[in-house]
């Protein structure tokens, strides 16, 4: 398919800054691929001087695949294609000496960051935890630190000084002692490096003669500043985004970065991609009318050459159970009567909790489904901890695993101890485990530090003893007990139910390993280390699965649906307090604007047909409470809506199987 006039204009804009406002379904990825191809074939840019930045690994991999098809493997592999965070990590690894870090620094997970802050607060600021509650104190510190890093403010520069600033200082010191960074550091540290070192800014600016950024509306302040540093030499770039699809303010995304471009780059060339290739004209008219209630610096209105299409169904349901039953029954009707496959259908909602009644109704109706972006068992901190213990037992030189579990359960091994261990390990060229066993280490530590470490050494040596004695199965059966892990989990869980859930996850993972170690159906046993290695490979493969395969209905949040499309979409829970979400209503303007963008994203996922639904009541603390329809429903064009008769809704909601569907169709 040839590019339309606006798409071609975006591809042809080479000399200078270019903003492509790409509406939903307007073919923005085609434009990015076509532009990279044109830069190389038509304008003589070397592949290695082109940098294309995305927000997800999935998007980066798709871009690489399409460029390989267009340009060939040898050319495509030279193009720098990565996420913002991968690019930041590459800059830090290349320029680590300027930060006084080793090249193989560790990236801390969110869970590890949480635990570090928890330990700092417990040890140094217990009065803060008592006043705010431990979780409240941790969350407050997390938010403050993220805000300071996002503004490129180092601990000594925070003003005015308060408890969170002191926690930030100790947290920063701890990360440095562990040669570690957190997720925000990948951008903030790399941006600060280029800002503070002109030679590095020139080096990386010269390296990239052309920069492209996808999903630009999702950039935060530091990502915007990083883009400015990378383009400071040549000032040739294209950013592609849609301010109407900016739905990640809770991650720091700033749709106003689109407006900032116009001020920072007076010569900015703006191209609008307004032709939608996805949705019918009625669906687009609803989306356009809704989003027109948000302010825009650059106005745009989507249009389509596709048919007008069906009117958008609007359904009022008695409650959440009736809503779920209606959706299930309607899907049964459509798959029987309308020829749709289950994989053609998605049900979208504001919060994960809304999936529960849907799952119950779908199970009763025997509708195959998948809850997209649901947690993997490997995402849970307790599972990561126990797997790190397994990794460490199998290979004690695994420093990253050791650093994760050296204080799990808590042994009061602090930042100074870890810093001294790392220094000894570096001086002697050993792993941390080897350093722990080296007699020379004792002279660098206090008696209290050695006592804390000795407990860890004894535990690890005992557990490794099972492998040396070839008692792998016994190790699997007794690992949780030897670590006293059950007590640790109970002490760090808010409720008994939460602790029970976490212990069940750990038990499930150990059972996966145990089945391999013990063998089954006459299969030979495998060593513990091999079983752990296989499980870790399974984790990696699972993370690469998109979870959307097979003939199943997709249940997902509006945030998770971004970038996807389906012939039939149900957008449920359109009540005030749900969509728009109650918490966002505190910000009467910006909060409501982002919730409206979420609704816009949901509507524009639909290609051929769309059903909107809301509940009139909800049971809260045992009492039935009335609900108000979402304010967004009043902003939709009445002529494009078809209100479903409540009697018909209740009739559909009462359906319990195919026989009921057939009976209804015979009426």
Residue pairs with C-beta under 8 A, 6 or more apart in sequence:
1 30
3 11
3 27
3 30
3 31
3 34
4 27
4 275
6 271
6 272
6 273
6 274
6 275
7 27
7 30
7 31
7 34
7 273
9 271
10 18
10 20
10 31
10 35
10 238
10 240
10 271
10 273
11 31
11 34
11 35
11 38
12 38
13 238
13 269
13 271
14 39
14 43
14 210
14 236
15 236
16 235
16 236
16 265
16 267
16 268
16 269
17 231
17 235
17 236
17 237
17 238
17 261
17 265
17 267
17 268
17 269
18 237
18 238
18 239
18 268
18 269
18 270
18 271
19 216
19 238
19 239
19 241
19 258
19 261
19 262
19 268
19 269
19 270
19 271
20 28
20 31
20 238
20 239
20 240
20 241
20 271
20 273
21 241
21 242
21 243
21 258
21 270
21 271
21 272
21 273
21 298
21 300
22 28
22 31
22 240
22 241
22 242
22 273
23 242
23 244
23 272
23 273
23 274
23 276
23 300
23 302
24 242
24 244
24 245
24 276
24 278
24 279
24 287
24 302
24 600
24 601
24 604
25 276
25 277
25 278
25 279
25 302
25 565
25 604
26 273
26 274
26 275
26 276
26 277
26 302
27 273
27 275
27 277
28 214
28 240
28 273
29 62
29 63
29 66
29 214
31 240
31 273
32 52
32 63
32 212
32 214
32 238
32 240
33 63
33 66
33 67
33 70
35 212
35 238
36 50
36 52
36 67
36 79
36 212
37 67
37 70
37 71
39 45
39 50
39 210
40 46
40 47
40 50
40 71
40 75
45 209
45 210
46 78
46 209
47 71
47 75
47 76
47 78
47 79
48 78
48 79
48 80
49 207
49 208
49 209
49 210
50 79
50 80
50 208
50 209
50 210
50 211
50 212
51 79
51 80
51 81
51 87
51 208
51 210
51 211
51 212
51 230
52 63
52 79
52 80
52 81
52 82
52 211
52 212
52 213
52 214
53 82
53 83
53 84
53 87
53 211
53 212
53 213
53 214
53 227
54 60
54 63
54 81
54 82
54 83
54 214
54 215
55 83
55 84
55 214
55 215
55 218
56 83
57 83
57 86
58 546
59 214
59 215
59 563
60 81
60 82
60 83
60 86
63 81
63 214
64 76
64 81
67 75
67 76
67 79
67 81
68 76
68 77
70 76
80 87
80 208
82 90
84 186
84 187
84 219
84 223
84 226
85 183
85 186
85 187
87 190
87 226
88 186
88 187
88 189
88 190
88 191
88 226
89 107
89 186
89 190
91 190
91 193
91 194
91 204
92 99
92 101
92 105
92 181
92 185
92 186
92 189
92 190
92 193
93 103
93 105
95 190
95 193
95 197
95 200
96 102
96 103
96 105
98 193
98 197
98 200
99 189
99 193
100 176
101 176
101 179
101 181
102 179
102 426
104 179
105 179
105 180
105 181
106 178
106 179
106 180
106 181
106 399
106 400
106 403
107 180
107 181
107 182
107 183
107 186
108 116
108 175
108 180
108 181
108 182
108 183
109 381
109 384
110 183
111 381
111 384
112 404
113 142
113 182
114 138
114 142
115 407
116 171
116 174
116 175
117 138
117 141
117 142
117 167
117 171
118 134
118 138
119 407
119 410
120 167
120 170
120 171
120 174
121 128
121 129
121 134
121 137
121 138
121 141
121 167
122 129
122 134
123 414
124 166
124 167
124 170
125 137
125 163
125 166
125 167
128 137
128 163
128 167
129 137
131 137
132 140
135 494
140 164
141 164
141 167
141 168
141 171
144 164
144 165
144 167
144 168
145 164
145 167
145 168
145 171
145 184
146 184
146 252
148 155
148 158
148 168
149 184
149 185
149 188
149 222
150 184
150 188
150 220
150 221
150 222
150 252
151 221
151 222
152 188
152 191
152 192
152 195
152 222
152 225
154 172
154 192
155 165
155 168
155 169
155 172
156 169
158 165
158 168
170 415
173 415
174 415
174 418
175 181
175 182
175 185
177 415
177 416
177 418
177 419
177 422
178 403
178 415
178 418
178 419
178 422
179 422
180 403
181 189
184 222
187 220
187 222
187 223
187 226
188 222
190 226
191 222
191 225
191 226
191 229
193 200
194 200
194 201
194 204
194 226
194 229
194 230
195 201
195 225
195 229
201 229
201 232
202 233
204 229
204 230
205 229
205 230
205 231
205 232
205 233
205 234
206 233
206 234
208 230
208 231
208 234
209 234
209 236
210 234
210 236
210 237
210 238
211 227
211 230
211 231
211 236
211 237
211 238
212 237
212 238
212 239
212 240
213 219
213 227
213 237
213 238
213 239
213 240
213 241
214 240
214 241
215 240
215 241
216 239
216 240
216 241
216 257
216 258
217 241
217 242
217 243
217 245
217 246
217 253
217 255
217 257
217 258
218 241
218 246
218 248
218 251
218 253
219 227
219 253
219 254
219 257
220 251
220 252
220 253
220 254
220 257
221 252
221 254
221 257
224 254
224 257
224 260
227 237
227 239
228 264
231 237
235 265
239 261
241 258
243 255
243 258
243 296
243 297
243 298
244 291
244 294
244 296
244 597
244 600
245 562
245 597
245 600
245 601
246 253
246 254
246 255
246 594
246 597
247 253
247 558
247 559
247 562
247 594
247 597
247 598
247 601
248 559
249 590
249 594
258 297
258 298
259 297
261 268
262 268
262 270
262 297
270 298
272 298
272 300
274 300
274 301
274 302
274 303
275 302
275 303
275 304
275 305
276 284
276 302
276 303
276 304
276 306
276 604
277 304
277 306
278 304
278 565
278 604
278 607
279 287
279 304
279 306
279 309
279 604
279 606
279 607
279 608
280 304
280 306
280 307
280 308
280 309
280 310
280 607
280 608
281 303
281 304
281 306
281 307
281 308
281 309
282 308
282 309
282 310
282 311
282 312
282 640
283 309
283 312
283 603
283 604
283 606
283 607
283 610
284 302
284 303
284 304
284 604
285 637
285 640
286 312
286 603
286 610
286 636
286 637
286 640
286 641
287 302
287 600
287 603
287 604
288 301
288 302
289 635
289 636
289 637
290 596
290 599
290 600
290 603
290 632
290 635
290 636
291 596
291 597
291 600
293 596
293 635
294 593
294 596
294 597
295 593
302 604
309 608
309 609
310 608
310 609
310 642
311 640
311 641
311 642
312 610
312 611
312 612
312 636
312 640
312 641
312 642
313 609
313 610
313 611
313 612
313 641
313 642
313 644
314 611
314 612
314 613
314 633
314 641
314 642
314 643
314 644
315 323
315 326
315 611
315 612
315 613
315 614
315 643
315 644
315 649
316 613
316 614
316 615
316 616
316 629
316 643
316 644
316 646
316 649
317 323
317 326
317 613
317 614
317 615
317 616
317 649
317 653
318 615
318 616
318 617
318 650
318 653
319 615
319 616
319 617
319 618
319 619
319 624
320 354
320 357
320 615
320 618
321 357
321 360
321 361
322 615
322 649
322 650
322 653
323 357
323 572
323 573
323 613
323 614
323 615
323 653
324 357
324 358
324 360
324 361
324 362
325 361
325 652
325 653
325 654
325 655
326 613
326 649
326 652
326 653
327 347
327 358
327 361
327 570
327 572
327 611
327 613
328 358
328 361
328 362
328 364
328 365
328 367
328 655
329 365
329 652
329 653
329 654
329 655
329 660
329 661
330 570
330 611
330 652
331 342
331 345
331 365
331 367
331 553
332 365
332 367
332 655
332 657
332 658
332 661
333 652
333 661
333 664
333 665
334 340
334 345
334 568
335 341
335 342
336 658
336 661
336 662
337 665
340 567
340 568
341 551
342 367
342 368
342 369
342 551
342 552
342 553
343 550
343 551
343 552
343 553
343 554
344 566
344 567
344 568
345 553
345 554
345 566
345 567
345 568
345 569
345 570
346 553
346 554
346 555
346 556
346 561
346 564
346 566
346 568
346 569
346 570
346 605
347 358
347 553
347 554
347 555
347 556
347 569
347 570
347 572
348 556
348 557
348 558
348 561
348 569
348 570
348 571
348 572
348 602
348 605
349 355
349 358
349 555
349 556
349 557
349 558
349 571
349 572
349 573
350 557
350 558
350 573
350 578
350 579
350 581
350 598
351 557
351 578
351 581
352 557
354 572
354 573
354 578
355 371
355 555
358 369
358 555
358 572
359 369
359 371
359 555
362 369
362 553
364 656
365 655
365 656
365 657
366 657
367 553
368 550
368 551
368 552
368 553
369 552
369 553
369 554
369 555
370 547
370 548
370 550
370 552
370 553
370 554
370 555
371 555
371 556
372 547
372 548
372 554
372 555
372 556
372 560
373 547
373 556
373 557
373 560
374 547
376 539
376 542
376 543
377 383
377 505
377 508
377 509
378 384
378 387
378 539
378 542
378 543
380 502
380 505
382 489
382 502
382 503
382 505
382 506
383 505
383 506
383 509
384 404
385 404
385 405
385 408
386 479
386 480
386 485
386 506
386 509
386 510
387 509
387 532
387 535
387 536
387 539
388 400
388 401
388 404
388 405
389 401
389 405
389 408
389 463
389 479
389 483
390 479
390 513
390 528
390 532
391 398
391 401
391 532
391 536
392 398
392 401
392 402
392 405
392 460
393 460
393 463
393 464
393 467
393 475
393 479
393 528
394 467
394 528
394 529
394 532
394 533
395 401
395 529
396 402
396 431
396 433
396 460
396 464
397 431
397 433
397 434
399 431
399 432
399 433
402 432
402 433
403 418
403 432
406 413
406 418
406 456
407 413
408 483
408 488
409 483
409 484
409 485
409 487
409 488
410 488
411 452
411 453
411 455
411 456
412 452
413 449
413 452
413 453
413 456
416 449
417 445
417 449
417 452
417 453
420 444
420 445
420 449
421 432
421 435
421 436
421 441
421 453
422 432
423 444
424 430
424 435
424 438
424 440
424 441
424 444
425 431
425 432
425 434
425 435
428 434
428 435
428 438
428 440
430 438
433 460
435 441
436 453
436 456
436 457
437 457
442 450
445 453
459 482
459 483
462 482
463 475
463 479
463 482
466 472
466 474
466 475
466 478
467 475
467 527
467 528
467 529
472 517
472 525
472 527
472 528
472 531
473 514
473 517
473 518
473 525
475 528
476 510
476 513
476 514
476 517
476 518
476 528
477 514
479 485
479 510
480 486
480 506
480 507
480 510
485 506
486 503
489 499
489 502
489 503
489 506
490 496
490 499
493 499
493 502
509 535
512 535
513 528
513 531
513 532
513 535
516 525
516 526
516 530
516 531
516 534
516 535
517 525
517 526
517 527
517 528
517 531
518 525
519 525
519 526
526 534
548 554
554 564
554 566
558 571
558 579
558 598
558 599
558 601
558 602
559 598
561 601
561 602
561 605
562 601
564 605
565 605
565 606
565 607
566 605
566 606
566 607
567 606
567 607
567 608
567 609
568 606
568 608
568 609
568 610
568 611
569 602
569 603
569 605
569 606
569 609
569 610
569 611
570 611
570 613
571 599
571 602
571 603
571 610
571 611
571 612
571 613
572 613
572 614
573 579
573 613
573 614
573 615
574 599
574 612
574 613
574 614
574 629
574 630
574 632
574 633
575 614
575 615
575 618
575 627
575 628
575 629
575 630
576 627
576 628
576 629
576 630
576 631
577 585
577 627
577 628
578 630
579 595
579 598
579 599
579 630
579 632
580 591
580 592
580 595
580 596
580 630
580 631
580 632
581 595
583 591
584 591
584 592
584 594
584 595
585 591
585 592
595 632
596 632
596 635
599 630
599 632
603 610
612 633
614 627
614 629
614 630
614 633
615 627
616 626
616 627
617 624
617 625
617 626
617 627
618 624
618 625
618 627
619 625
651 664
652 664
654 660
655 661
655 664
